[in-house]
Amino acid sequence: MQLDDKQVVFSADPEGKPGEELFRVGSNFGNTAQYTQNLKNLKGEPIELNGKMTLVSMKGGIWLGAAGKGQAIAKVCSPVTYKDFLPDDFDRNDYIVEIPPGVDSALVIAMVLAYEKMEQSYD
């Protein structure tokens, strides 16, 4: 377990090797609140995404701005939430991610994967 775990998201060159650092994803102790650092929009202006995802509740969200107050850009939940409607072959590390039209899905997936990587440090 790390107290100050941060995941770094890089661009990739044509061979798939890491290029420049795009942004970082960090979290609080316990990994119940996530945030981005050094993230910029297409105009080069700084923006911040905040997440509130927890393993205990098996659900959460990602917002542009303050968690729960900014613009919601993704809803995240475990397939366990829908266990009566989905096949039984999901495990604890699977997620259902709902992303509205117009939101950068790669950005949202990068944040969810960073959350999962930080969550694994508690195993």
Buried (B, 14 or more C-beta within 10 A) or exposed (E): EEEEBEBEBEEEEEEEEEEEEBBBBBBEEEBBBBBBEEBEEEEEEEEBBBBBBBBEEBBBBBBBBEBEEBEBBBBBBBBBEEEEEEEEEBEEEEBBBEBEEEBEEEBBBBBBBBBBEBBEEEE
